[in-house]
Amino acid sequence: MRLRSLVVSTFAFATFPFPSLSSAMSHALFIGTYTNSGSKGIYAVSFDPATGRFDAPQVAAETTSPTYLAFSPDQRHLYAVSESAGMAVGFAVSADRTQLTPLDDRQPAAGKAPCHLMTDRTGRVLFVSNYHTGTVGSIPIAPDGRLRAPATLIQHTGSSVDPDRQTSPHAHSVTVSPDNRFVFACDLGTDKIYIYKIDLATATLQPHDPAFVSTPAGVGPRHFAFSPDGAHAFMISEMGGTLTSYRYDAERGTLHPLDTQSTLSAEFPGKNKSAAVRVHPNGRFVYGSNRGPDTIAVFRFEEGTGRLSLVEIVPCGGPNPRDFALSPDGRWLIVAHQDAGTLKAFRVDSETGRLTATDAVAQVPAPVCVLFAN
C-alpha cells in the first residue's frame, strides 16, 4: 500500500461480548511494560473484586517494550506499540484472556518512540502517535486482525515556549471520537490538540477544519478522554498539571473549552509530570495521575455547566503512576507504579468518586499501561 505523507502546520472505547474467565467474577487485565528492567513484555493479571486481590501475574506475550495497549472493539485482538523498536504489533487474545498469540504482523508505527494507539470503533484502522518525531499514523487492519502497511503519515510542525521540551512536536496520544468520525491527537511539543477526519474506505486521516485547538502555552497536552455520553471530553496536561473539560460538537467536530483545574495540591512545591486521565463509567467523575507527588486527583464533573470541582487528591501508593484504569463497573481503580514495579488496587465510591486504598498489590516489572478486558 502506498504511504501517504502529509505535513501539517497547524483515543476509552466501547467493548463487546467475549468469552469470560474461568472465574466469572474476576476482572482480567493486560499490563504493558518497559522491557529494559527485567520485564519480558505484556503481562496478564486476574483481579477478584469480591476479595480485592490479584492473582500472580503471568507473561501473556514476550515482546519489546509494549508501553501502550489497545483492544479491537470485539476484544479478540490486542495491539501494542513497541516503543524502542518503532513498531506496532498485533496479538490474538486467548478465550481465558491469559495468553496473547503474535499475529506476525509487525508494522512501522510511522515514526520514532510510538507511545499511544487506538483502533477506530469498527476495528478496521489502528491509529498511532509517535513522541520523538511528532507524527501520527494510520494502519489498516485486515479482517483477520492483522496489521497492514501504514496508510497515512502526518508530520506535526512547530514548537512552543519551553526551551527543553517544546522545541519540536511531540505527539503523545490519539483518541477516536465517539461518532468514529475524528481523531484527536494531543501534541505536547506544540501545545495543540490536532483534529483529523477519518476515511474508513482508505484507512487514512486528513486534517479537519479547524485543524487544531490551542491550549495555554507551556502546558504540554498529553492524554485525552471522552465522557460516556460522548458530549464532553477531558485533556490532562503533562507539564501544566491541569485538567481541562471541553464540550464536543459532534456535528462540526470541534471542541469548546469549559473549565480548567489544577491536578496538584497548592502545597506541592516540586516538579511534576501529569500522565493519564480516565472518566468514571457514570460520567460524574474524572481522574488524573501526577508523577512527582505520586497522586491521583479526583474531580466531580457537572454536565450542565461543564465545570470541574476537586473532590480529593490521594497518594497513589507508589512512585511514577504513569497509568491507571477504572474497572468497567466503576468499582475499582488499578494504578501502575513504573518505578516500583507494582500494581495497586483502590476501591471507588460511585456516589462520591472518592478512592479508598487497599493492601492489594501485584508485582510487574516497569508497568506503564493498564488495560481491563472485562
N, C-alpha and C positions, 0 to 999 in steps of 0.2 A: 504494500500500500504506500502511496506517495505521502511523504511527510509534508504537511502544510506548515509553513513558518510565517508568523505574524510578529510585527513589532508594534507595541502599544505604548503611546506616550502617556498618555494619560495612564462543613459538609455535614446528628440524631436522625434516624430514618426508620420507617415502618418495618416491622418484622412479620413473617408469615409462618404458618404452622410447620412443624418439623418434628421428627420422632423425639420422644422425651428421653431423659436419662433413666438409668435403671431405678433410681430413686426419683419419683415424680415430684418430690418435694424439694429437690436440690436445684440450686442455680449452677449452671455451667458457665465458666469464664475462660477466655483465652487471654494470655498476657504476652505483650510484645516487650522485647528487651534489647539492650546493647550486649553484643557477644564478645566484648573485649574485657569482660570482668568475670569470666567463668561461666557465663551463660552459653547454652547450646542453641538457643533460638526461641521458638514460640512454646509457651507452657500452657497446659490445661489444668484448671483448678476447679474442684467442686466445692460449693458453699451451701451448707444446710441452714436455711433461715429459721428452722424450728429450734436448733441448738445454738445458732450463731457461730458455727465452727467451720473451718476449712479442712478438706481432706488434703493429703500430701500432694503438692504439685508434681506433675509429670511432664516430660518433654513430649509435646504433640508433634513437633516437626523441627528438624535441625536446619537452620538457615541463618544467613549472616545479617546481624543487626536489624531485625524486623521491628523497627521503632514505632510504627503505627499500623493498625489493623483495621479492616473493614469487611463486613459480610456482603454477599449478594443479597438481594431482597428476600429470597427464599431460604437463606442461611445454609444452603447446600455447598456453597463455596466461600472461601475466605481469601482475602487479598492482603498482601503486606508490602510495604516499601522495604527495600534493602538499602539502608541509608548510606553505608560505606561503599557499596557497590554501584549505587546509582541506578538501581533496577526496581521493577515491580514484579511480584511473583504471585502465583495463584495456587490454591490447595483445594482438594475435595475434603469435606468435613464428614467424619465418620458418624454413624447413626447415634452412637452414645456420646458424641461430642468430646471425645478424649484424644482423638488422633486426626492428623492432617496428612493427606497424601499429596505430594507435589504433582502439579499438572504439567510439569516440564514446559513451561510457557514463559520463562523469564523474558521481560521486555525492558528496553531502556525507559527510564522514567522522565525523559525529556529534559534532563538537567542534572546538576550535582546536588548531593545531600537531600534526596527526597524525604520529606518529613510528615506528610499527611496525604490521605487518599480517601475517596468515597465513590461508590457507584451511583449512577443515576437510578431512579426509582423503578425502572423496568429491568435493570440488570444488564443492559446492553452496552454500557460505556463506563469505564473507570477514569476518574479524574485524579490527577496527582499534582502536588505543589513541591517545588524544589527550592530549598532555602538559599544555598550558596549562589546559585545562578539567577535567582529571581524569576523562575519560569513556571508556567502552568501547562500541563499537557493533558490530552485526552487519548485513551487507549481503548479501541473496540474490544468487546467481549464476545467470543463465539458462542453459539447455542449450547455447547458442552461446557462452558465456563472458562475455556482457555483464553488467554490474552493474545491479541494480535498486535501487529506493529503499530506504534503510535500514529494517530491521525492528525493531531494538532500539537504544535509547539508555539506557545505565546511567551514572548520575552517582555517582561516589565522593564521600564526605564525610569531613571530619575533617582532622587535622593531626598534626604530631609536634614534635620538640624543637628543630630547627634554626630560628632566627628569620629566616633569609634564604631558605631553600629549602623549608621544610616548613610553611608557614602555611596551605597548602591542598593538595588532592590533585593528584598528577601521574602519571597512568597512563603507564607507559613501555614496556610490551610485552604482547603477547598470545600465548600458546603453547598449542597444542592437544595434549591428552593422546594417547598412542599408541593408546588404545582409541577415540578420537574421541567421548568422552562429555563431556569437560570442557574448559574454557578456564581457564588460569592467568594472571592479569593482575598483573604487578608494578607497584606504585604507590610511587614514590619519596617522595611527599609525606606519606604516611600510615604508612610502614614496614609495609606489609602486602602479602601475595600473595593476591589475591582469587580465589575459585573459583566458576565458573559452569557450570551444566548446559546442554548443547547440545540444542536441539529442532530436528532436521533438517526435520521436517514443516512447521514455521512459520519456519524460519531465525532463531530467536530464542534469547536467553540468559535464564536465570533463576538467581538466587543459589542456591548449594548450601548444604547444612547439614553441616558448618560453612561459613560464608560466606567465611572467610579464614584465613590463617596469619600470625601476627605475627612480625616479625623484630626484632632488637635496635634500640632507639631510636636514631635518627640515622644508620643505615647507608644508607638510600635504595636499596631494591631496584630493579634496572634490567632485567637480562635473565635469561632462564630457558631451560634446555635439558634434554631427556630423554636418558637413556642409550639406546644402540641396542636393548637388550633391553626397554626400557620399564619396568624395575623401579626405576629411580632417576632423580633429577632434580638439577639444579645451578642455583644462583642466584648471580649476581655483583652485589655492591652497589656503586653508584657512589660514594657518599660515604664508606662504611666501608672500601673497598678490600679486600673479603673475598669468598671463595668458600665457599658452603655446599652440602653434599650432603644429599639427602633420600631416604628410602625412599618410593616411591609405592605406596599401597594402591589398586589399580585397582578392587577391588570396592566400596570405600567412597568412593573419590575424594578421598583425604586424603594429606597429606604429613607425614612424621615426620623432623625434623632429626636428622642423624647426626654431622656434623663441620663445623667452620668453620676456615678458614685464611686468613691474610693473603696478598694477591697482591703485596705490596710487600716490598722488601728492608728489613731493620731499619735499614740505614744511610741510607735515603732520608728527608730531613728536610722536603721541600717539600710543596706541595699536589698532590693527585691526584684524578682522576675516572676510576674504572674504567669499562669500557664493555661489551665483548662477551664472551660465553662460548660455547665450542664444545667438543664431545665428539668424540674420535677415533672413527672407524668401528669400531675393535676394542673400544671401551668401556673401555680401560685407562688412558686419559689424558684430562685436561681442561685447556683452555687459556683464559686470560683476559687482556684487554688493559688497560693502565694508561696514562692520559693525564696526564702530569706527568713521571714518569721516562721515559715513552715506551718501555715494555717489554711483553713477553709473558711471563706466568707459566705454567709448565708443572707440572702435578701428576699424580702417579700415583694412580689410584683403586682401592682394594681392595674388590671387590664383597662379599666375605664380611663385612667389618666396617663398610663404608661410610666408612672413613677416607680422607682426602686427605693425601698426603705430597709436599712440594715436590721437584721434580726440578731445576729451574733457573729463573732469571729472565734473559731475554736482551734486549738492546737491539733494538727493532723496526725501526730503520733510518730513522726519520723522526718528525716531530712530530705529535702528536694522532692516535694509532691508534684512531679511532672504531670501526672494524670490521675483521674479518678472516674468512677462511673456510678450511676444510680441503677438499682435493680429495676426491671420493667414494672414491678408493682409499687415502686417508690418507697419501699420499707427499709432498704439498706443502701448504704454508700460504701464502696470499696475504694480505698486510696492506695496508690503505689508510691513507695519511697525509693527513688532511684539510688540514692547514696547508701541507704541502709540495706537494700535488697530484701524489702519486706512489703507485704500487703496487710492492711489493717481494715477491720470492719467497724462501721458506725451504724447504729440504729437511727432511723429517720422518723420523726413525728410528722405525719402528713397534715396535721391540723395547724401546727406552728412552724414547721420547717426545721425545727431545731435538731441537732445531732447529739447522740449520746455514744461516747466511745465504749467499745467492748475490749475484752482482752484477747479477742480472736486475731491471730497473726499467722501469716504463711510466709515461708522463705522462698523468694525467687530472685535470682541474681539480676541486678540492674534493671528492674521493671520500669517501663516508661509508657505503657499503654494497657488499659483495662477495657475489655470488651465482653459484655454479658451476651450469652447465647440464649438465655431464657430467664 
